[in-house]
Amino acid sequence: MADPVTSYVHLSNSTDQNASCSQVEVTDFVTEADHAGFRLKYRSNSYASTDAAAISDQEVSLPTVKILGTGGTIASKAKSAHATADYEVDLTIEELISQMPDLSGTCLLEYEQVLNIDSSQIDHKEVTMLRNQIVKDLPRYDGIVITHGTDTLEETAFYIQSTIDTDIPIVFSGSMRPSTAMSSDGPMNLYQAIVIAATRDSHGRGVLTSLNDRIGSGFYITKSNANTLDTFKSVGQGYIGTFVNNQVRFFFPPAKPLGMTLFQVAPNVELAKVHILYAHQGFDNEIIEQVLKNTKARGLVIATMGAGSLQSKTNALLASLVDPEFPIVYSKRSMDGMIPIGALPKVNGKPFENAVAGGYLNPQKARILLQLCLNAGYDLNKIKKVFSGV
């Protein structure tokens, strides 16, 4: 890449030469990946006299926040202003930033486009790329914001929470409506995430989510509705704060989720293959046989009926097919509630030793946790201990 290029982009459409408007200084910098990164510094363009030294002191005291763009609905366009489906990712993080109000009194801002895809297309390769970028950036910034599609945001947030040890706020944000929709929620969600990441009280709380004026825990948050703006919830655990009238309000002192296990992973980690099976009336047990025979799975997660319920013949088949150390996590179809150890099945009158109680985790998060346990080389007893805390 050539020498850094600095330019100033007006953030106001005002044509009044005497009016005060904002500018943003944009400087590109070299990245190790095949995408550019940019530094932004909002500036006042007022014609009133200013004290240059005072401005410099203020800039030094402001926190520096970096935004990592990955795409999603927040970066999408539809064909009309009333369309909230059938849209495509079409905006860069730079274009999203151009919609932000003046943040000159809040933080210094940098951004980088890591990915620009729908979150349904994110696989472990992309999550690893994002994690590696976060690890690289954390020592240099006071907060990290990640724009992400909402479909799999909860999975990426859970993985980042489970594999990065830091007190610096990492805030995920996205939107339910594309950028072209009337009353699009993207700009406000992103603005709030930036302010939350720049807020000192956000430190020491683990990975956060910022959507629809609410602050959630990335460890527990889940997408509860396929369409509405208030989709992200942690029904049993609740929200940890709100954003109202430009104020960040937390309900509790800084703390991370209890029972959370931190895993060390390599930059090029390949996780074990774990599948999720969804239980229902008339479940075809042949599916289990095909999965275990043909996919080289090292573990299973089952979205059970109720709090761990499966047909007796399903439990018996599982017991007959798997090795003694093969973990099978019993999760649940319902969004809330937990699978207690006491709800695990018995086979031939004896406890099914391969069964692991999934606690409060939904199937998709239980899958990630089991993958991390297997990657760490944990045996079945250690895996059960890890899951006993969630």
C-alpha angles and dihedrals in degrees: 000000000000125000113299113281119212122200136165119230120194115235094194131072092204115131093193106112091202095052124100114245138165133252132190125214111221120197122175121216138189120269129189091234128067095267135080128248126208138201120214129197117182113220135190115241095193116143089220114106116266135192106245093198091053091051091050092051091050092051091051091052096048119096117247117231126190124205119208112199121209102163125241132143091315087066096042137106129207130198096255141020093250096049116105096169136047094046133141135218103259109144129085123219087252090061091048091052090053088067093058121107122237109301096176092119094045111047150325109260135213129172141190134188106229097164136351107200142111109275090236085070094054114112132172091281092061094043089052091050090052094046092050090052092050092050090050093049102042097083091055102046141059093216141006126215122194122196108208141165112263097228094078102010092113092057095050091045091051092049093049091048090051097047107036123068110203142123091212110107116256108191125191120203138170140144142250095214126056119248092256095057124105108260092010110194095209102089095049093044091051093045091051092048091054092050092046091051090051094049116102092215089063092070119106096021101105125234111345136199125213118196135133095004092302132111116213139178113259088213095063107017118113137180104252102175129041094215120017129090094237092059101122112085145152099202099185098032099036131206120307097214150341140234112222128165092346093309125121109214122184120195097207141031116270112290139143125228115287115240093028115146120209116217129198111223131181120243090247097039119161111202126217119264112259124169132203120222121195115218122215142149109301094017110186108233090199086078089065092051092049093048094049093043101044110027107052090232116181094196144003136222117201123199095215130199112260114336101342102323121155131156112275091238090055092054091046092050092050091051091051096049107045135073119247093259097045109117121220114186115208106212129162142252093220119087094228135039132050144256107240122203089245090063094061115115132258122221118203088351095304130100113268098243096197092060117103121194109236096207114199095334119114117230096264093053092041088056092055093047091050090049090053092048091051092046089054091054095245117167122225095271092051090048090053090051092052092050093046088073098053 
